[in-house]
């Protein structure tokens, strides 16, 4: 009988090309040296992957790793990713995470390959608590290698935006003069930001005095202060997503629904010729929302998940509610919102014994790594 380690490469290659999940590919390559060689040679076919949810490891006090929850399998993977708990993930693009620590060291980090790019510290804001101040960093494009710095970075710092360009040694502030900025996106070669009431600003970084000007009005004539996200749909439309959260008397908080708006152009000169139309159907898109990244995917590549849904993580980590003893340190507000049925259901269900000292984040596995 032929030993399974001696199977011909063409047979192994045929098996490898039928593997669709990266987690299964990792298991395939871990069998032995010959299987790993075949796995490496057949990586290019794994182009479309559902994001992973990174969770704190079991040892949350000083852990250097985080657990991986795979949506495709609805379970925890049997491996961890090396993302230390003392680094707050404030952004992600492709396989790269953007992290900041208590010294304001900002890194663009690839947890799959261990590669990193160091960005200048935010000295301008060094007198303030970075965990409370710096909420998100977005890049104009993902790096192609650890040596690649051909991108622009934008950071949300309370009511202020800060930008870094290649070759510069410091971040430059851009005062938006608005309410708290909730999200920022690089969309069609420009950065756009949204405040907590839904006003969208366009960031002009090329003028002698960089500025942020109103780009689109608030979607509601009588807006309320809500958590908001900017997302590009799979068809290239700019979406604004409003997350409705209810806070109870005993520091409970819960997402009760979402509203989605699509940016449209209008003939009237008022409101800069733009308006927001309420969207009741995502046209089979899947939205993933989180403080570190928000993006859309088409379910055509993912038959295991339902379209027209919103997957979300717990973004309330900056509020005392998140760290209430009643909640065993947060991360209680995660789930899936069905746009058609207007219903909520869980994805990963946190155990009461789990301590989430860092918020869960989305990360997209991309090969090779």
C-alpha positions as CSV (number, residue, x, y, z in Angstrom):
1,X,0.0,0.0,0.0
2,X,1.3,3.5,-0.9
3,X,2.2,5.7,2.0
4,X,0.1,8.9,1.9
5,X,3.4,10.9,2.2
6,X,4.5,9.4,-1.2
7,X,1.4,10.4,-3.2
8,X,2.4,11.8,-6.7
9,X,2.6,15.5,-7.0
10,X,-0.1,15.6,-9.7
11,X,-2.6,13.8,-7.4
12,X,-1.7,16.1,-4.5
13,X,-2.1,19.1,-6.8
14,X,-5.5,17.9,-7.9
15,X,-6.5,17.7,-4.3
16,X,-5.0,21.0,-3.4
17,X,-6.9,22.8,-6.2
18,X,-10.2,21.6,-4.7
19,X,-9.5,23.2,-1.4
20,X,-11.4,26.5,-1.1
21,X,-10.6,27.7,2.5
22,X,-7.3,29.1,3.6
23,X,-7.7,27.3,7.0
24,X,-8.0,23.9,5.1
25,X,-5.0,24.9,3.0
26,X,-2.9,25.5,6.1
27,X,-3.9,22.0,7.4
28,X,-3.1,20.5,4.0
29,X,0.4,22.1,4.0
30,X,1.1,21.0,7.6
31,X,0.9,17.3,6.8
32,X,4.5,16.9,5.6
33,X,7.2,18.6,3.5
34,X,6.0,17.2,0.2
35,X,2.4,18.3,0.8
36,X,3.6,21.8,1.9
37,X,5.6,22.1,-1.3
38,X,2.5,21.2,-3.4
39,X,0.4,23.6,-1.3
40,X,2.8,26.5,-2.0
41,X,2.7,25.8,-5.7
42,X,-1.1,25.9,-5.8
43,X,-1.8,29.0,-3.8
44,X,-2.9,31.4,-6.5
45,X,-6.4,29.9,-6.9
46,X,-7.4,31.0,-3.4
47,X,-8.4,34.6,-4.4
48,X,-11.7,35.2,-2.6
49,X,-11.9,34.6,1.2
50,X,-14.3,35.6,3.8
51,X,-12.8,37.8,6.6
52,X,-11.6,36.4,9.8
53,X,-12.7,37.8,13.2
54,X,-9.6,38.2,15.5
55,X,-10.4,37.7,19.1
56,X,-8.3,38.0,22.3
57,X,-6.5,34.9,23.3
58,X,-7.4,32.9,26.4
59,X,-4.5,34.5,28.3
60,X,-5.6,38.1,27.9
61,X,-3.2,39.7,30.4
62,X,0.0,39.6,28.4
63,X,-0.8,37.5,25.3
64,X,1.2,38.0,22.1
65,X,-1.5,36.3,20.0
66,X,-5.1,36.4,19.1
67,X,-7.6,33.7,18.2
68,X,-9.1,33.4,14.8
69,X,-12.8,32.8,14.2
70,X,-13.7,31.8,10.7
71,X,-17.1,32.9,9.3
72,X,-16.9,30.3,6.5
73,X,-16.7,27.5,9.1
74,X,-18.5,29.2,12.0
75,X,-15.8,28.1,14.4
76,X,-12.5,28.9,16.0
77,X,-9.4,27.9,14.0
78,X,-6.7,25.7,15.5
79,X,-4.1,28.4,15.3
80,X,-3.5,32.0,16.5
81,X,-2.1,35.1,14.8
82,X,0.8,37.0,16.4
83,X,-1.0,40.3,17.2
84,X,-0.1,41.4,20.7
85,X,-2.8,42.6,23.1
86,X,-0.8,45.7,24.0
87,X,-1.3,47.1,20.5
88,X,-4.6,48.6,19.5
89,X,-5.6,47.8,15.9
90,X,-7.0,51.0,14.5
91,X,-7.2,50.0,10.8
92,X,-6.6,47.3,8.2
93,X,-6.2,47.1,4.5
94,X,-5.8,43.7,2.8
95,X,-3.5,41.5,4.9
96,X,-2.1,44.5,6.7
97,X,-3.1,45.8,10.1
98,X,-2.5,49.3,11.5
99,X,-1.6,49.3,15.2
100,X,-0.8,51.8,17.8
101,X,0.7,51.4,21.3
102,X,0.9,53.5,24.4
103,X,4.0,55.2,23.1
104,X,2.2,56.2,19.9
105,X,4.3,53.9,17.8
106,X,2.3,53.3,14.7
107,X,3.0,50.3,12.6
108,X,1.6,48.8,9.4
109,X,1.9,45.1,10.3
110,X,1.3,41.9,8.3
111,X,0.5,39.2,10.9
112,X,0.7,36.4,8.3
113,X,4.3,37.1,7.3
114,X,5.6,39.1,10.4
115,X,6.5,42.1,8.2
116,X,6.0,45.6,9.4
117,X,6.3,49.2,8.3
118,X,7.0,51.9,10.9
119,X,5.2,55.2,10.5
120,X,6.1,58.5,12.3
121,X,4.7,58.9,15.8
122,X,1.8,61.2,16.4
123,X,3.9,63.7,18.4
124,X,1.3,66.4,17.8
125,X,-1.1,64.6,20.0
126,X,1.4,62.9,22.4
127,X,0.1,64.7,25.5
128,X,-3.2,63.0,25.2
129,X,-4.2,59.3,25.7
130,X,-3.8,57.7,22.3
131,X,-6.2,54.9,23.1
132,X,-9.0,57.5,23.7
133,X,-7.8,59.9,20.9
134,X,-6.7,57.9,17.9
135,X,-9.6,55.9,16.7
136,X,-8.8,54.9,13.1
137,X,-6.1,55.0,10.4
138,X,-6.8,54.5,6.7
139,X,-4.3,54.0,3.9
140,X,-4.8,55.2,0.3
141,X,-3.5,51.7,-0.9
142,X,-2.2,48.5,0.7
143,X,1.6,48.2,0.7
144,X,3.1,45.7,-1.8
145,X,6.1,44.9,0.5
146,X,7.7,46.0,3.8
147,X,9.8,48.5,1.7
148,X,6.8,50.1,0.0
149,X,5.8,53.5,1.4
150,X,4.0,54.8,-1.6
151,X,0.8,55.5,0.2
152,X,-0.9,58.3,2.1
153,X,-2.2,57.6,5.7
154,X,-5.1,59.4,7.3
155,X,-5.9,59.2,11.0
156,X,-9.0,60.2,13.0
157,X,-8.0,62.0,16.2
158,X,-11.3,63.2,17.9
159,X,-12.5,66.2,15.9
160,X,-9.2,66.4,14.0
161,X,-7.8,64.5,11.0
162,X,-4.1,64.0,10.6
163,X,-2.3,63.0,7.4
164,X,1.1,61.5,6.6
165,X,2.6,61.5,3.1
166,X,5.6,59.6,1.8
167,X,8.9,61.2,2.6
168,X,7.5,63.3,5.4
169,X,8.7,62.9,9.0
170,X,5.6,64.1,10.8
171,X,1.9,64.0,10.6
172,X,0.0,67.1,9.7
173,X,-3.3,68.1,11.3
174,X,-6.4,69.1,9.4
175,X,-9.0,70.7,11.6
176,X,-12.5,69.8,10.4
177,X,-14.5,72.0,12.8
178,X,-17.2,69.4,13.1
179,X,-18.6,67.1,15.7
180,X,-16.7,63.9,16.4
181,X,-15.5,62.2,13.3
182,X,-16.9,58.7,13.1
183,X,-15.3,57.2,10.0
184,X,-13.0,57.9,7.1
185,X,-12.6,56.2,3.7
186,X,-10.3,56.5,0.7
187,X,-12.8,56.5,-2.2
188,X,-12.1,57.3,-5.8
189,X,-8.7,58.7,-5.1
190,X,-9.8,61.0,-2.3
191,X,-10.3,60.8,1.5
192,X,-13.8,61.4,2.8
193,X,-14.8,61.7,6.5
194,X,-18.2,61.5,8.2
195,X,-19.2,63.1,11.5
196,X,-21.6,61.6,14.1
197,X,-24.6,63.4,12.5
198,X,-23.9,62.2,9.0
199,X,-22.2,65.2,7.3
200,X,-19.6,64.0,4.8
201,X,-16.4,66.0,4.2
202,X,-13.9,65.8,1.3
203,X,-10.3,66.2,2.3
204,X,-8.1,68.4,0.0
205,X,-4.5,67.5,0.7
206,X,-2.9,69.0,-2.4
207,X,-3.6,72.7,-1.6
208,X,-1.0,74.8,0.2
209,X,-3.3,74.8,3.2
210,X,-5.0,71.4,3.4
211,X,-8.6,71.6,4.2
212,X,-11.8,69.6,4.6
213,X,-14.9,71.0,3.0
214,X,-18.5,69.8,3.1
215,X,-19.1,67.2,0.3
216,X,-22.6,65.9,1.1
217,X,-25.3,66.9,3.5
218,X,-26.7,64.8,6.4
219,X,-29.0,62.0,5.2
220,X,-31.8,63.0,7.6
221,X,-33.2,66.5,8.0
222,X,-33.4,66.0,11.8
223,X,-30.3,63.8,12.4
224,X,-29.4,62.1,15.6
225,X,-25.9,61.4,16.9
226,X,-25.2,57.8,15.9
227,X,-22.2,55.6,15.1
228,X,-21.7,55.8,11.3
229,X,-19.6,54.1,8.7
230,X,-18.6,54.9,5.1
231,X,-18.4,51.8,2.8
232,X,-17.8,51.4,-0.9
233,X,-20.3,48.9,-2.4
234,X,-19.2,46.2,-4.8
235,X,-20.7,48.3,-7.6
236,X,-18.6,51.3,-6.6
237,X,-21.3,53.4,-4.8
238,X,-20.5,55.3,-1.6
239,X,-22.7,54.1,1.2
240,X,-23.3,55.7,4.6
241,X,-24.4,53.2,7.3
242,X,-26.1,54.4,10.5
243,X,-25.9,52.1,13.4
244,X,-28.7,52.5,16.0
245,X,-27.6,51.6,19.6
246,X,-29.8,51.6,22.6
247,X,-28.2,52.1,26.0
248,X,-30.1,50.8,29.1
249,X,-30.2,51.8,32.7
250,X,-27.6,49.3,33.9
251,X,-24.9,50.1,31.4
252,X,-26.3,47.6,28.9
253,X,-26.0,48.6,25.3
254,X,-27.3,46.8,22.2
255,X,-27.4,47.4,18.4
256,X,-31.1,47.4,17.4
257,X,-30.8,48.1,13.7
258,X,-29.1,49.8,10.8
259,X,-30.0,52.3,8.1
260,X,-28.1,52.4,4.8
261,X,-28.0,55.4,2.5
262,X,-26.5,55.7,-1.0
263,X,-24.9,58.9,-2.3
264,X,-26.7,60.2,-5.4
265,X,-26.3,63.3,-7.5
266,X,-29.1,65.8,-8.0
267,X,-29.6,68.7,-10.3
268,X,-30.3,71.3,-7.6
269,X,-27.3,73.4,-6.7
270,X,-28.1,73.2,-3.0
271,X,-26.3,70.6,-0.9
272,X,-23.5,70.6,-3.4
273,X,-25.6,68.7,-5.9
274,X,-25.6,65.6,-3.8
275,X,-28.2,63.7,-1.6
276,X,-28.6,60.4,0.2
277,X,-31.2,57.9,-0.8
278,X,-32.3,55.3,1.8
279,X,-31.4,51.7,0.7
280,X,-33.6,48.8,1.7
281,X,-31.8,46.2,-0.4
282,X,-28.1,45.8,-0.7
283,X,-28.5,44.0,-4.0
284,X,-27.0,40.8,-2.5
285,X,-24.0,42.7,-1.1
286,X,-22.6,41.7,2.3
287,X,-21.3,44.6,4.5
288,X,-18.7,44.1,7.2
289,X,-18.5,46.9,9.8
290,X,-15.9,47.4,12.4
291,X,-13.9,50.2,14.0
292,X,-10.7,48.9,12.2
293,X,-12.3,48.4,8.8
294,X,-15.6,48.5,6.9
295,X,-16.0,47.0,3.5
296,X,-18.4,45.1,1.2
297,X,-18.2,41.7,-0.5
298,X,-20.3,40.0,-3.2
299,X,-21.8,36.7,-2.0
300,X,-21.3,35.3,-5.5
301,X,-17.9,34.0,-4.3
302,X,-19.3,32.8,-0.9
303,X,-22.2,30.4,-1.1
304,X,-22.0,29.7,2.6
305,X,-23.2,33.2,3.6
306,X,-26.4,35.1,2.9
307,X,-26.4,38.3,0.9
308,X,-28.2,41.5,1.8
309,X,-26.8,41.3,5.4
310,X,-24.5,43.4,7.7
311,X,-21.9,41.7,9.8
312,X,-20.8,43.9,12.7
313,X,-18.4,43.8,15.7
314,X,-18.6,45.6,19.0
315,X,-17.3,49.1,18.4
316,X,-18.2,50.5,21.9
317,X,-14.8,49.8,23.3
318,X,-14.1,53.5,24.0
319,X,-17.0,53.9,26.3
320,X,-17.1,52.9,30.0
321,X,-20.1,50.6,29.2
322,X,-17.7,48.3,27.4
323,X,-15.6,47.7,30.5
324,X,-18.5,47.3,32.9
325,X,-18.1,44.4,35.3
326,X,-21.6,43.4,34.3
327,X,-20.3,42.5,30.9
328,X,-17.0,40.7,31.8
329,X,-15.1,43.3,29.8
330,X,-17.2,43.9,26.7
331,X,-17.6,42.6,23.2
332,X,-21.3,41.7,23.8
333,X,-22.6,43.6,20.8
334,X,-21.7,41.6,17.7
335,X,-23.9,39.9,15.1
336,X,-25.6,39.8,11.7
337,X,-28.4,42.2,10.6
338,X,-30.7,40.9,7.9
339,X,-31.7,43.9,5.7
340,X,-34.7,42.0,4.2
341,X,-36.2,40.7,7.5
342,X,-34.9,43.5,9.7
343,X,-33.7,40.9,12.2
344,X,-30.6,40.3,14.2
345,X,-28.7,37.1,15.0
346,X,-25.3,36.3,16.4
347,X,-22.1,35.1,14.6
348,X,-19.5,34.5,17.3
349,X,-21.1,34.1,20.7
350,X,-18.8,35.2,23.5
351,X,-18.7,33.0,26.6
352,X,-19.4,34.6,29.9
353,X,-15.9,33.5,31.1
354,X,-14.1,35.2,28.3
355,X,-12.4,38.5,29.0
356,X,-12.2,40.8,25.9
357,X,-9.6,43.4,26.9
358,X,-9.2,44.4,23.2
359,X,-12.0,44.7,20.7
360,X,-12.6,42.1,18.0
361,X,-11.5,43.1,14.6
362,X,-11.9,42.0,11.0
363,X,-8.9,40.8,9.0
364,X,-8.9,39.5,5.4
365,X,-6.6,36.5,4.8
366,X,-4.8,36.8,1.5
367,X,-2.3,34.4,0.1
368,X,0.6,34.1,-0.3
369,X,1.7,34.8,3.3
